[in-house]
Amino acid sequence: RSSDLIQFKRNHLAGYWGLPGGKFDDTEFLPQAATREMAEEIEHPVSFDGFYGLVDEIVDRDDGLLRVMLSVCKVSVDGDVSLSVIDKDEGRIEWFTRAEVEAHAAEFVPSDLEMYRSIQNGTLQGYIESYLTVREGQLPILERFEPATLL
């Protein structure tokens, strides 16, 4: 089974591979946003298959803290899709097998790699707290990635 991943071209993630995603439009709910964003990334229609969980991530960067709320969803490709490389402004989309991801683990955003592994292992669910440290000229460090209890 293959998964599509993106090699980011911008910001603190530039050069690293990760899970594709995007932002909500003002009038969208989660299923619409997830399917629209993924269809735009791979240039092919997809269907919403479910919600894995919410990753609440704090990114500690040289220029300050960045807060990101990641709604991790499952989508499936409608029909056959070409597994070709797609080059976009925000990054390069390629398809990877699980073995290829593991062979190139050092090239991935650490929290995205952890999300990918958790999805593959069936353990990503609920609310996850993530803390990622990114310093210029150094490899990103995943300080924390763990389920948290909501009060």
C-alpha positions in Angstrom: 0.0 0.0 0.0 1.3 3.4 -0.9 0.9 6.8 0.9 1.4 10.2 -0.6 3.8 12.5 1.2 5.0 16.0 0.5 8.5 17.4 0.5 7.9 20.9 1.8 9.5 23.9 0.0 8.7 26.6 2.5 9.1 27.8 6.1 10.7 25.8 8.9 9.8 22.5 7.2 11.6 23.2 3.9 13.4 20.2 2.6 11.7 17.7 4.9 9.0 15.1 4.0 5.6 15.1 5.8 1.9 14.5 5.6 0.1 16.7 3.1 -2.6 19.0 4.5 -4.0 22.5 4.4 -6.4 24.9 5.8 -10.1 25.1 6.2 -12.1 27.5 4.0 -14.5 29.7 5.9 -17.6 27.6 4.9 -16.1 24.1 5.3 -16.5 21.4 7.9 -13.7 18.8 8.4 -14.8 16.2 5.8 -15.1 18.9 3.0 -11.8 20.5 3.9 -9.9 17.1 4.1 -11.2 15.9 0.8 -10.7 19.2 -1.0 -7.1 19.6 0.3 -6.1 16.1 -0.6 -7.8 16.2 -4.0 -5.9 19.4 -4.7 -2.6 17.9 -3.6 -2.8 14.7 -5.7 -4.9 16.1 -8.5 -7.5 13.3 -8.2 -10.8 12.9 -6.4 -10.9 11.4 -3.0 -13.5 10.4 -0.4 -13.5 11.1 3.3 -13.2 7.8 5.3 -12.9 9.0 8.8 -11.2 11.0 11.5 -8.1 9.6 13.4 -7.5 12.4 15.9 -6.4 15.8 16.7 -2.7 16.6 17.1 -2.2 19.8 19.0 1.4 20.8 18.1 3.6 23.6 19.5 6.6 24.3 17.2 9.5 26.0 19.0 11.3 27.9 16.2 14.2 30.4 16.2 11.6 33.2 15.7 9.2 32.1 18.4 6.5 29.6 19.1 4.0 28.4 16.5 0.8 26.6 17.4 -0.7 24.2 14.9 -3.9 22.2 15.3 -3.8 19.2 13.0 -7.0 17.3 12.3 -5.7 13.9 11.0 -8.1 12.3 8.6 -8.3 9.2 6.5 -9.3 9.6 2.8 -9.3 7.1 0.0 -8.6 7.7 -3.7 -11.7 7.4 -6.0 -10.8 5.0 -8.8 -7.3 4.6 -10.2 -4.6 7.3 -9.6 -1.3 7.8 -11.3 1.5 7.4 -8.8 3.6 10.1 -10.6 5.5 12.8 -8.9 3.6 16.1 -8.6 5.5 19.3 -8.2 3.5 22.2 -6.5 4.4 25.6 -5.1 4.2 24.3 -1.5 6.1 21.1 -2.2 6.8 17.9 -4.1 4.2 15.1 -3.8 5.5 11.5 -4.1 4.1 8.1 -3.2 5.9 5.9 -0.7 5.6 2.4 0.6 5.9 1.9 4.4 9.4 0.4 3.9 10.5 3.5 1.9 9.3 5.8 4.6 11.3 3.9 7.3 14.4 3.8 5.1 14.3 7.6 4.8 13.0 8.4 8.3 15.7 11.0 9.0 14.3 13.1 6.1 10.9 13.4 7.7 9.4 16.0 10.0 9.6 14.0 13.2 6.0 14.7 14.3 4.7 13.8 10.8 6.7 10.6 10.9 5.2 9.8 14.3 1.7 10.5 13.0 2.4 8.3 9.9 3.6 5.4 12.1 0.7 5.8 14.5 -1.8 5.6 11.6 -0.1 2.6 10.2 -0.1 0.9 13.6 -3.7 1.8 14.4 -2.8 3.8 17.5 -3.5 7.4 16.4 -6.8 8.4 18.0 -8.2 11.1 20.2 -6.2 14.1 21.4 -2.4 14.1 21.0 0.0 16.7 22.4 3.1 17.3 20.3 6.1 19.6 20.9 8.6 20.0 18.1 11.9 22.0 18.3 13.2 23.4 15.1 16.5 25.3 15.0 18.3 26.7 12.0 21.0 24.3 10.8 19.9 21.5 13.1 17.7 18.5 12.7 14.2 19.0 14.1 13.7 17.3 17.5 10.4 15.8 18.6 10.3 16.5 22.3 6.8 15.1 22.9 4.2 13.2 21.1 1.7 11.5 23.4 -2.0 11.1 24.0 -3.4 13.5 26.6 -6.5 13.4 28.7 -9.0 16.1 28.1 -10.6 17.4 31.4 
